[in-house]
């Protein structure tokens, strides 16, 4: 539950900021709808990657968590089960990104589509491959860092979407 709560922080902050802004700004319904779709997509993306990263960090920190009797997913269900959950989350994230690209295609945002493919989707596939091979604490630290960079690349898609 802690991982889910932590993963809600960033998207929750973004969503609340947009809700407040929407109430205090005069924007057309069409413009408001587009921004709401963008904020929703970014929030979902942020949640999914944050959740994956929190779970990877739980695997990375198993030794310390075991000492303090933490009930993290990898300690309760095991690393193989946890890796399966991570692979499912990565697959869902990938599918949602493809859906976002279809949406962007309707608006002619080709640079954003290419950006998502090269900077986000391919790295997520690489993450999934490396996850299946990961065994050591260093391997999971690498995966955690990789997810951070994927998040940064995802934010970059907002900029790419402007062109």
N, C-alpha and C positions, 0 to 999 in steps of 0.2 A: 504494500500500500504506500509505503514511503516513496518508492520509485515513481509511482503514478502521481503522487502529490508533487514531488519535485519536478516532474515532467510537465505539469500543468502551469508552472510558474511563468515561464516565458510566454507561451501562447495566451495565457490568461491576462497578463499585463498588456499585451498588444490588443487583445479583444476589448478590454475595459477602456483602454486609451481611445480606441475607435468609437466605442459606444458614447463616451463623453464628448468626443469631437463631433460626432454625428448630431448630438442633441444641441450643440452650441454653434453649428455652422449651417448656412443656407446652401445646400447643394441640391441639384436636380435629383429626382428619383432615379433616373438612369445612372448618373454619376455615382450616387450613393450605393446603388446596387453593384456596380462594378468594383468599387472600393471594398464593399462588404465581401464580395467573392474573393478578392485578393487577400484581404485580412484573414478570411476563413481558411484559404489554401495555405497561407504562410503559417497560421496557427496549427493546423493539422500536421504539416510538415515538421514544424518545430517540436510538437508533442511526440511524434513518432520517433524522430531521431534522438531527442532527449531521453525518451524511455529506453531506447536501445543502448544508448551510452551509459545510462545508470545501471542497466543490467550487466553490461560488459565490465563496468567498474566493480560491480559486486563479485564477478568471477575473479577479477584482478586482485581484489582485497579479501579473498576467502580466508587466508590465514589469520588476519587480524579480526575479521568478523567471527571466526570460530572461537577465538580467545575470549571475546566479549559476549559470546553466546547469542549472536545475532541470528535471526531467522530469515536470512536472505534466500532467494530462489535457488541459487546454486548449492547452498548448504542443505536446504530442505529437500530439493528434488534431484540434485546432482548436476554436474556440468553438461553431460550429454543432453539431458532434457532442456536445460537452459539454452544451450546452443540451438536446439530445435525451435524454441520460442523466438529466439533472436532471428533465425532464418525466416520464420513466418512473418515477423514484423518487418524485416527487410523486404520480403516479397510484397507485402501489403503497401509499403512505402513506394516501392517501384511501380506497382499498378496505379496507385494514386497519382504518381508523377506522369505516367502515360496519359491518364485522364486529364491532367492539367495541360499537357501538351496539346491534346485534342481541343480543349477549350481555347488555348492560346492560338491555335491554328485558325479558328473561326474569326479571330481578330487580326490575323496577319502578323502576329508577333513571332516571326521566324527566328530572329536572333535569340529570343528567350527559349524557343524550342531547342535550338542547337546547343545553347548554353546548358540547359537542363540535361540534355543527352550526354554532353562531354564532361561537364563539371560535377554532375550529381548522379545520374543514372549509372554511367559506367563505373564510377567509384563505388556505388552501392553494390554492384555486381562483384567488383574486386573485394569489397568488404566481406561479402558472403563467402567467396572462395577462401579468403584468408581465415575467416571464422572457422570453416570446416577443418582447417589445418592447425589452428591455434591450440597450443598445449601449455605453454609457459606463461608466467606472470608478464614477462616482456612482450609476448605475443599479444596478450590482451591489452597491455598498455598501448601498443601500436594501434590496435583496433579502436581504442577509446580516442586516441589522438586523431585517427583517421575520420571518425565520426564528427569530431569538432570541425575539421576542415570541410567535410561535406556540408555541415550546417552553414559555414561561412560562404561556401559556393552557392548554396541555396538562396541565401540572402542576396548574393550577386545577381540572381535571376530577376530580382525586382528591378535592378538597374538595366539589365539586358532587355527586360520587357518594355522599357520606354522607347526602344528603337525598332 
